[in-house]
Structure formats: C-alpha cells, structure tokens
Amino acid sequence: MEQKREVHASVKDENLIKKRRDQMIHGAVSLFKEKGFHRTTTREIAKASGFSIGTLYEYIRTKEDVLYLVCDSIYDEVSKRLSSIDLGQGTLESLKLGIRHYFKLIDDMQDEVLVMYQEAKALSQEAIPYVLKKELEMVSMFERLINRCVENGELDIGKEHQHLLAHNIFVQGQMWGFRRWAFKKNYSIEDYITLQIDLLFSGIKGYQTK
C-alpha cells in the first residue's frame, strides 16, 4: 500500500495549517491553470495566497507540495461526500444520489480537477503512485455502491460489469471538469447530471446477457 506523503510544516497548529494550505490551494490553482506548474513560482503562489514567501515555507517545503495538496484535496472531498451515503440501502436511488454528489463536487472543484489532469505529471515518482491509488479508491466507492445494488436485487450484472461501470461513472464525472468548455454551451451541471444518469441507467436496464 502506498503511504500518504507527508507534507512537512514548521507550524504545529493543525487548524492554522489547514487554513493556510486551503489558501495556498486556492491561490495556486488559478496560477497553475493560467501559467502551468513549471512556470509558476513559489513567490507568486505566496502572493496569490495573501501572505509572504517566508510564511509559505512555514507550511510547505517545495512547490510540488502545493500541487500534491491540490490533488489530495479533491480525493479527500470525494471520499467525504460519498462516505455520507448509506451503503446499506442497496437501491438504485442511493447509487444515483452518489453519482449526483460526485458530479456536483467535480463542478464545485472544476478548476482543481483541470489542474490535476494538466499538471499531475509534474509530481515526483514518489508521489504519483499514491495519487493513482487514491483514484482507484474513489472508483472502489462506486463499485461498493453498485455491488450493494446487485446484492439487493436492484441490478443484475456480474463482477466485471460492476467494475467497469464504476470506472465509467468516475470518468463521466471527471469529463465535466476537463470538457466543460464544450458542454456548457448546451448544458448546465444539472442538465449534465440528469442526462448522464438517464443514459447510464437506460443502458443498464436494456442490457441482456447472452
């Protein structure tokens, strides 16, 4: 198992660390989106975050730490929102609710998602396995929701289809983040969620095993 990479801070106050790092994430995302990771300086991140370069280095050690925090903030929020769903229900409605929560999160964090896909390759070889593992953990959350529906008799699909369906849901959500420039001409996020759920579940309902 890949361990979560520790981002060192000289400050001990956990609440202050979270506050300052949230400010960093917000400031860095707009810069990474506009200029890219490599052309953005830590001094620019500090300025965009509202504090000095000296203060910045009390909460991180490298510029890569900031990008890592951006990526990790997405995974933490997905986990938090999906964990609030009652897995015990095992109903299509609970699965649809999970999809809705996830897609809405992608809309809320669309700039972070875009930056993650554009710049995650800049992470070190040490950090990348952890980031990939977190993606698979998010897919697994949907796989558990789907499997619970199968166990409850709400769906009739095998393990392989359950696994692939979970990946499809994950990618459809991410797609809103990096293709919204095209979608927003025709759809609101609510339109997108409704249409994707309709397409997804009509496909499942119409599927017949041979």
ChimeraX commands (.cxc) that place a marker at each C-alpha (Angstrom):
marker #1 position 0.00,0.00,0.00 radius 0.5
marker #1 position 1.26,3.46,-0.93 radius 0.5
marker #1 position 1.50,5.67,2.14 radius 0.5
marker #1 position 0.21,9.20,2.12 radius 0.5
marker #1 position 3.09,11.53,1.52 radius 0.5
marker #1 position 3.75,13.79,4.47 radius 0.5
marker #1 position 3.91,17.49,3.66 radius 0.5
marker #1 position 6.08,18.99,6.39 radius 0.5
marker #1 position 5.19,22.17,8.23 radius 0.5
marker #1 position 7.12,24.03,10.92 radius 0.5
marker #1 position 3.84,25.25,12.43 radius 0.5
marker #1 position 2.16,22.89,14.93 radius 0.5
marker #1 position -1.37,24.34,14.98 radius 0.5
marker #1 position -3.39,21.89,12.83 radius 0.5
marker #1 position -6.27,24.32,12.32 radius 0.5
marker #1 position -3.90,27.04,11.14 radius 0.5
marker #1 position -2.11,24.58,8.85 radius 0.5
marker #1 position -5.42,23.64,7.22 radius 0.5
marker #1 position -6.44,27.28,6.85 radius 0.5
marker #1 position -3.15,28.36,5.28 radius 0.5
marker #1 position -2.98,25.33,2.99 radius 0.5
marker #1 position -6.54,25.92,1.80 radius 0.5
marker #1 position -5.46,29.47,0.94 radius 0.5
marker #1 position -2.45,28.09,-0.93 radius 0.5
marker #1 position -4.57,25.63,-2.89 radius 0.5
marker #1 position -6.98,28.39,-3.92 radius 0.5
marker #1 position -4.16,30.74,-4.93 radius 0.5
marker #1 position -2.10,28.10,-6.71 radius 0.5
marker #1 position -4.96,26.63,-8.76 radius 0.5
marker #1 position -5.59,29.87,-10.65 radius 0.5
marker #1 position -1.86,30.26,-11.33 radius 0.5
marker #1 position -1.33,26.65,-12.42 radius 0.5
marker #1 position -4.36,26.92,-14.69 radius 0.5
marker #1 position -3.09,30.15,-16.27 radius 0.5
marker #1 position 0.67,29.57,-16.40 radius 0.5
marker #1 position 1.22,25.89,-15.74 radius 0.5
marker #1 position 3.06,24.31,-12.82 radius 0.5
marker #1 position 6.62,24.79,-14.10 radius 0.5
marker #1 position 6.24,28.49,-14.97 radius 0.5
marker #1 position 4.63,29.38,-11.63 radius 0.5
marker #1 position 6.96,30.44,-8.81 radius 0.5
marker #1 position 6.50,29.90,-5.09 radius 0.5
marker #1 position 6.69,33.67,-4.65 radius 0.5
marker #1 position 3.70,34.06,-6.97 radius 0.5
marker #1 position 1.81,31.36,-5.04 radius 0.5
marker #1 position 2.52,33.18,-1.76 radius 0.5
marker #1 position 1.28,36.48,-3.18 radius 0.5
marker #1 position -1.89,34.88,-4.61 radius 0.5
marker #1 position -2.47,33.20,-1.24 radius 0.5
marker #1 position -2.27,36.51,0.62 radius 0.5
marker #1 position 0.93,36.06,2.61 radius 0.5
marker #1 position 4.71,36.32,2.34 radius 0.5
marker #1 position 7.11,33.82,0.85 radius 0.5
marker #1 position 8.52,33.26,4.34 radius 0.5
marker #1 position 5.06,32.33,5.64 radius 0.5
marker #1 position 4.54,30.00,2.68 radius 0.5
marker #1 position 7.62,27.98,3.63 radius 0.5
marker #1 position 6.29,27.50,7.14 radius 0.5
marker #1 position 3.60,25.23,5.65 radius 0.5
marker #1 position 5.35,23.54,2.72 radius 0.5
marker #1 position 8.91,22.83,1.61 radius 0.5
marker #1 position 8.62,22.70,-2.19 radius 0.5
marker #1 position 6.36,23.89,-4.98 radius 0.5
marker #1 position 5.49,20.26,-5.66 radius 0.5
marker #1 position 3.99,20.10,-2.16 radius 0.5
marker #1 position 1.36,22.62,-3.27 radius 0.5
marker #1 position 0.41,20.59,-6.35 radius 0.5
marker #1 position 0.24,17.47,-4.20 radius 0.5
marker #1 position -2.12,19.27,-1.80 radius 0.5
marker #1 position -4.32,20.32,-4.73 radius 0.5
marker #1 position -4.63,16.71,-5.90 radius 0.5
marker #1 position -5.19,15.35,-2.42 radius 0.5
marker #1 position -7.89,17.93,-1.62 radius 0.5
marker #1 position -10.03,16.54,-4.47 radius 0.5
marker #1 position -9.74,12.96,-3.25 radius 0.5
marker #1 position -10.47,13.91,0.35 radius 0.5
marker #1 position -13.63,15.77,-0.63 radius 0.5
marker #1 position -14.89,12.93,-2.85 radius 0.5
marker #1 position -14.33,10.47,-0.01 radius 0.5
marker #1 position -16.16,12.72,2.43 radius 0.5
marker #1 position -19.20,13.20,0.18 radius 0.5
marker #1 position -19.52,9.58,-0.90 radius 0.5
marker #1 position -18.99,8.29,2.62 radius 0.5
marker #1 position -22.11,10.18,3.69 radius 0.5
marker #1 position -24.27,7.87,1.52 radius 0.5
marker #1 position -25.91,4.90,3.22 radius 0.5
marker #1 position -24.31,1.88,1.53 radius 0.5
marker #1 position -26.71,-0.37,3.37 radius 0.5
marker #1 position -29.69,0.77,1.28 radius 0.5
marker #1 position -28.53,-1.01,-1.87 radius 0.5
marker #1 position -31.02,0.88,-4.04 radius 0.5
marker #1 position -30.72,2.47,-7.46 radius 0.5
marker #1 position -31.75,5.74,-5.83 radius 0.5
marker #1 position -28.78,5.61,-3.45 radius 0.5
marker #1 position -26.48,4.91,-6.41 radius 0.5
marker #1 position -27.98,7.82,-8.34 radius 0.5
marker #1 position -27.52,10.03,-5.29 radius 0.5
marker #1 position -23.86,9.01,-5.13 radius 0.5
marker #1 position -23.39,9.92,-8.78 radius 0.5
marker #1 position -25.13,13.26,-8.23 radius 0.5
marker #1 position -22.93,14.09,-5.21 radius 0.5
marker #1 position -19.80,13.20,-7.16 radius 0.5
marker #1 position -20.71,15.17,-10.29 radius 0.5
marker #1 position -21.65,18.21,-8.20 radius 0.5
marker #1 position -18.30,18.01,-6.45 radius 0.5
marker #1 position -16.49,17.97,-9.79 radius 0.5
marker #1 position -18.44,21.10,-10.74 radius 0.5
marker #1 position -17.55,22.76,-7.42 radius 0.5
marker #1 position -13.86,21.87,-7.87 radius 0.5
marker #1 position -13.67,22.07,-11.66 radius 0.5
marker #1 position -10.52,24.22,-11.71 radius 0.5
marker #1 position -8.75,21.88,-9.29 radius 0.5
marker #1 position -9.73,18.88,-11.44 radius 0.5
marker #1 position -8.46,20.58,-14.59 radius 0.5
marker #1 position -5.15,21.45,-12.93 radius 0.5
marker #1 position -4.81,17.90,-11.61 radius 0.5
marker #1 position -5.14,16.42,-15.08 radius 0.5
marker #1 position -2.88,19.00,-16.69 radius 0.5
marker #1 position -0.14,19.09,-14.11 radius 0.5
marker #1 position -0.16,15.87,-12.03 radius 0.5
marker #1 position 2.59,14.53,-14.30 radius 0.5
marker #1 position 4.87,17.10,-12.64 radius 0.5
marker #1 position 4.65,15.20,-9.35 radius 0.5
marker #1 position 7.66,13.15,-8.29 radius 0.5
marker #1 position 7.89,9.41,-8.85 radius 0.5
marker #1 position 7.32,9.04,-5.11 radius 0.5
marker #1 position 4.01,10.93,-5.15 radius 0.5
marker #1 position 2.47,9.58,-8.37 radius 0.5
marker #1 position 1.73,6.02,-7.06 radius 0.5
marker #1 position -0.14,7.49,-4.10 radius 0.5
marker #1 position -2.21,9.76,-6.37 radius 0.5
marker #1 position -3.10,6.84,-8.65 radius 0.5
marker #1 position -4.04,4.74,-5.64 radius 0.5
marker #1 position -6.41,7.47,-4.43 radius 0.5
marker #1 position -8.13,7.48,-7.82 radius 0.5
marker #1 position -8.70,3.73,-7.58 radius 0.5
marker #1 position -10.09,4.17,-4.06 radius 0.5
marker #1 position -12.68,6.61,-5.43 radius 0.5
marker #1 position -13.65,4.11,-8.12 radius 0.5
marker #1 position -13.95,1.44,-5.40 radius 0.5
marker #1 position -16.51,3.58,-3.57 radius 0.5
marker #1 position -18.78,3.42,-6.61 radius 0.5
marker #1 position -18.06,-0.27,-7.04 radius 0.5
marker #1 position -19.29,-0.88,-3.49 radius 0.5
marker #1 position -22.47,1.12,-4.17 radius 0.5
marker #1 position -23.07,-0.89,-7.34 radius 0.5
marker #1 position -22.33,-4.23,-5.66 radius 0.5
marker #1 position -24.76,-3.41,-2.87 radius 0.5
marker #1 position -27.47,-2.83,-5.50 radius 0.5
marker #1 position -26.68,-6.24,-7.03 radius 0.5
marker #1 position -26.83,-7.94,-3.63 radius 0.5
marker #1 position -30.17,-6.24,-3.00 radius 0.5
marker #1 position -31.59,-7.42,-6.35 radius 0.5
marker #1 position -31.77,-3.91,-7.82 radius 0.5
marker #1 position -29.21,-4.70,-10.54 radius 0.5
marker #1 position -28.35,-7.94,-12.34 radius 0.5
marker #1 position -24.79,-7.55,-13.61 radius 0.5
marker #1 position -21.63,-9.56,-12.97 radius 0.5
marker #1 position -18.42,-8.52,-11.24 radius 0.5
marker #1 position -16.65,-7.49,-14.44 radius 0.5
marker #1 position -19.52,-5.21,-15.44 radius 0.5
marker #1 position -19.72,-3.79,-11.92 radius 0.5
marker #1 position -16.04,-2.88,-12.05 radius 0.5
marker #1 position -16.27,-1.28,-15.48 radius 0.5
marker #1 position -19.48,0.58,-14.59 radius 0.5
marker #1 position -17.71,2.11,-11.56 radius 0.5
marker #1 position -14.89,3.33,-13.82 radius 0.5
marker #1 position -17.41,4.72,-16.32 radius 0.5
marker #1 position -19.14,6.75,-13.61 radius 0.5
marker #1 position -15.78,8.06,-12.37 radius 0.5
marker #1 position -14.67,9.15,-15.84 radius 0.5
marker #1 position -18.05,10.71,-16.71 radius 0.5
marker #1 position -17.71,12.90,-13.65 radius 0.5
marker #1 position -14.14,13.90,-14.47 radius 0.5
marker #1 position -15.23,14.64,-18.03 radius 0.5
marker #1 position -17.33,17.56,-16.79 radius 0.5
marker #1 position -14.13,19.00,-15.32 radius 0.5
marker #1 position -12.00,18.90,-18.47 radius 0.5
marker #1 position -14.71,19.13,-21.17 radius 0.5
marker #1 position -16.98,21.74,-19.62 radius 0.5
marker #1 position -15.74,24.30,-22.17 radius 0.5
marker #1 position -17.74,22.32,-24.74 radius 0.5
marker #1 position -20.64,21.14,-22.56 radius 0.5
marker #1 position -21.52,24.49,-21.01 radius 0.5
marker #1 position -22.74,25.74,-24.40 radius 0.5
marker #1 position -25.63,23.30,-24.20 radius 0.5
marker #1 position -25.92,22.01,-20.63 radius 0.5
marker #1 position -25.98,23.24,-17.08 radius 0.5
marker #1 position -24.44,20.93,-14.49 radius 0.5
marker #1 position -27.97,19.80,-13.58 radius 0.5
marker #1 position -28.70,19.01,-17.25 radius 0.5
marker #1 position -25.44,17.07,-17.48 radius 0.5
marker #1 position -26.15,15.05,-14.33 radius 0.5
marker #1 position -29.70,14.19,-15.41 radius 0.5
marker #1 position -28.73,13.20,-18.95 radius 0.5
marker #1 position -25.73,11.12,-17.88 radius 0.5
marker #1 position -27.79,9.27,-15.27 radius 0.5
marker #1 position -30.54,8.67,-17.85 radius 0.5
marker #1 position -28.04,7.32,-20.38 radius 0.5
marker #1 position -26.27,5.22,-17.78 radius 0.5
marker #1 position -29.35,3.58,-16.32 radius 0.5
marker #1 position -31.21,3.09,-19.59 radius 0.5
marker #1 position -28.12,1.25,-20.78 radius 0.5
marker #1 position -28.06,-0.98,-17.71 radius 0.5
marker #1 position -31.79,-1.64,-17.90 radius 0.5
marker #1 position -31.60,-2.54,-21.58 radius 0.5
marker #1 position -28.60,-4.82,-21.21 radius 0.5
marker #1 position -29.25,-8.51,-21.75 radius 0.5
marker #1 position -26.80,-11.30,-21.07 radius 0.5
marker #1 position -26.24,-13.80,-23.84 radius 0.5
marker link #1:1,2 radius 0.2
marker link #1:2,3 radius 0.2
marker link #1:3,4 radius 0.2
marker link #1:4,5 radius 0.2
marker link #1:5,6 radius 0.2
marker link #1:6,7 radius 0.2
marker link #1:7,8 radius 0.2
marker link #1:8,9 radius 0.2
marker link #1:9,10 radius 0.2
marker link #1:10,11 radius 0.2
marker link #1:11,12 radius 0.2
marker link #1:12,13 radius 0.2
marker link #1:13,14 radius 0.2
marker link #1:14,15 radius 0.2
marker link #1:15,16 radius 0.2
marker link #1:16,17 radius 0.2
marker link #1:17,18 radius 0.2
marker link #1:18,19 radius 0.2
marker link #1:19,20 radius 0.2
marker link #1:20,21 radius 0.2
marker link #1:21,22 radius 0.2
marker link #1:22,23 radius 0.2
marker link #1:23,24 radius 0.2
marker link #1:24,25 radius 0.2
marker link #1:25,26 radius 0.2
marker link #1:26,27 radius 0.2
marker link #1:27,28 radius 0.2
marker link #1:28,29 radius 0.2
marker link #1:29,30 radius 0.2
marker link #1:30,31 radius 0.2
marker link #1:31,32 radius 0.2
marker link #1:32,33 radius 0.2
marker link #1:33,34 radius 0.2
marker link #1:34,35 radius 0.2
marker link #1:35,36 radius 0.2
marker link #1:36,37 radius 0.2
marker link #1:37,38 radius 0.2
marker link #1:38,39 radius 0.2
marker link #1:39,40 radius 0.2
marker link #1:40,41 radius 0.2
marker link #1:41,42 radius 0.2
marker link #1:42,43 radius 0.2
marker link #1:43,44 radius 0.2
marker link #1:44,45 radius 0.2
marker link #1:45,46 radius 0.2
marker link #1:46,47 radius 0.2
marker link #1:47,48 radius 0.2
marker link #1:48,49 radius 0.2
marker link #1:49,50 radius 0.2
marker link #1:50,51 radius 0.2
marker link #1:51,52 radius 0.2
marker link #1:52,53 radius 0.2
marker link #1:53,54 radius 0.2
marker link #1:54,55 radius 0.2
marker link #1:55,56 radius 0.2
marker link #1:56,57 radius 0.2
marker link #1:57,58 radius 0.2
marker link #1:58,59 radius 0.2
marker link #1:59,60 radius 0.2
marker link #1:60,61 radius 0.2
marker link #1:61,62 radius 0.2
marker link #1:62,63 radius 0.2
marker link #1:63,64 radius 0.2
marker link #1:64,65 radius 0.2
marker link #1:65,66 radius 0.2
marker link #1:66,67 radius 0.2
marker link #1:67,68 radius 0.2
marker link #1:68,69 radius 0.2
marker link #1:69,70 radius 0.2
marker link #1:70,71 radius 0.2
marker link #1:71,72 radius 0.2
marker link #1:72,73 radius 0.2
marker link #1:73,74 radius 0.2
marker link #1:74,75 radius 0.2
marker link #1:75,76 radius 0.2
marker link #1:76,77 radius 0.2
marker link #1:77,78 radius 0.2
marker link #1:78,79 radius 0.2
marker link #1:79,80 radius 0.2
marker link #1:80,81 radius 0.2
marker link #1:81,82 radius 0.2
marker link #1:82,83 radius 0.2
marker link #1:83,84 radius 0.2
marker link #1:84,85 radius 0.2
marker link #1:85,86 radius 0.2
marker link #1:86,87 radius 0.2
marker link #1:87,88 radius 0.2
marker link #1:88,89 radius 0.2
marker link #1:89,90 radius 0.2
marker link #1:90,91 radius 0.2
marker link #1:91,92 radius 0.2
marker link #1:92,93 radius 0.2
marker link #1:93,94 radius 0.2
marker link #1:94,95 radius 0.2
marker link #1:95,96 radius 0.2
marker link #1:96,97 radius 0.2
marker link #1:97,98 radius 0.2
marker link #1:98,99 radius 0.2
marker link #1:99,100 radius 0.2
marker link #1:100,101 radius 0.2
marker link #1:101,102 radius 0.2
marker link #1:102,103 radius 0.2
marker link #1:103,104 radius 0.2
marker link #1:104,105 radius 0.2
marker link #1:105,106 radius 0.2
marker link #1:106,107 radius 0.2
marker link #1:107,108 radius 0.2
marker link #1:108,109 radius 0.2
marker link #1:109,110 radius 0.2
marker link #1:110,111 radius 0.2
marker link #1:111,112 radius 0.2
marker link #1:112,113 radius 0.2
marker link #1:113,114 radius 0.2
marker link #1:114,115 radius 0.2
marker link #1:115,116 radius 0.2
marker link #1:116,117 radius 0.2
marker link #1:117,118 radius 0.2
marker link #1:118,119 radius 0.2
marker link #1:119,120 radius 0.2
marker link #1:120,121 radius 0.2
marker link #1:121,122 radius 0.2
marker link #1:122,123 radius 0.2
marker link #1:123,124 radius 0.2
marker link #1:124,125 radius 0.2
marker link #1:125,126 radius 0.2
marker link #1:126,127 radius 0.2
marker link #1:127,128 radius 0.2
marker link #1:128,129 radius 0.2
marker link #1:129,130 radius 0.2
marker link #1:130,131 radius 0.2
marker link #1:131,132 radius 0.2
marker link #1:132,133 radius 0.2
marker link #1:133,134 radius 0.2
marker link #1:134,135 radius 0.2
marker link #1:135,136 radius 0.2
marker link #1:136,137 radius 0.2
marker link #1:137,138 radius 0.2
marker link #1:138,139 radius 0.2
marker link #1:139,140 radius 0.2
marker link #1:140,141 radius 0.2
marker link #1:141,142 radius 0.2
marker link #1:142,143 radius 0.2
marker link #1:143,144 radius 0.2
marker link #1:144,145 radius 0.2
marker link #1:145,146 radius 0.2
marker link #1:146,147 radius 0.2
marker link #1:147,148 radius 0.2
marker link #1:148,149 radius 0.2
marker link #1:149,150 radius 0.2
marker link #1:150,151 radius 0.2
marker link #1:151,152 radius 0.2
marker link #1:152,153 radius 0.2
marker link #1:153,154 radius 0.2
marker link #1:154,155 radius 0.2
marker link #1:155,156 radius 0.2
marker link #1:156,157 radius 0.2
marker link #1:157,158 radius 0.2
marker link #1:158,159 radius 0.2
marker link #1:159,160 radius 0.2
marker link #1:160,161 radius 0.2
marker link #1:161,162 radius 0.2
marker link #1:162,163 radius 0.2
marker link #1:163,164 radius 0.2
marker link #1:164,165 radius 0.2
marker link #1:165,166 radius 0.2
marker link #1:166,167 radius 0.2
marker link #1:167,168 radius 0.2
marker link #1:168,169 radius 0.2
marker link #1:169,170 radius 0.2
marker link #1:170,171 radius 0.2
marker link #1:171,172 radius 0.2
marker link #1:172,173 radius 0.2
marker link #1:173,174 radius 0.2
marker link #1:174,175 radius 0.2
marker link #1:175,176 radius 0.2
marker link #1:176,177 radius 0.2
marker link #1:177,178 radius 0.2
marker link #1:178,179 radius 0.2
marker link #1:179,180 radius 0.2
marker link #1:180,181 radius 0.2
marker link #1:181,182 radius 0.2
marker link #1:182,183 radius 0.2
marker link #1:183,184 radius 0.2
marker link #1:184,185 radius 0.2
marker link #1:185,186 radius 0.2
marker link #1:186,187 radius 0.2
marker link #1:187,188 radius 0.2
marker link #1:188,189 radius 0.2
marker link #1:189,190 radius 0.2
marker link #1:190,191 radius 0.2
marker link #1:191,192 radius 0.2
marker link #1:192,193 radius 0.2
marker link #1:193,194 radius 0.2
marker link #1:194,195 radius 0.2
marker link #1:195,196 radius 0.2
marker link #1:196,197 radius 0.2
marker link #1:197,198 radius 0.2
marker link #1:198,199 radius 0.2
marker link #1:199,200 radius 0.2
marker link #1:200,201 radius 0.2
marker link #1:201,202 radius 0.2
marker link #1:202,203 radius 0.2
marker link #1:203,204 radius 0.2
marker link #1:204,205 radius 0.2
marker link #1:205,206 radius 0.2
marker link #1:206,207 radius 0.2
marker link #1:207,208 radius 0.2
marker link #1:208,209 radius 0.2
marker link #1:209,210 radius 0.2
view
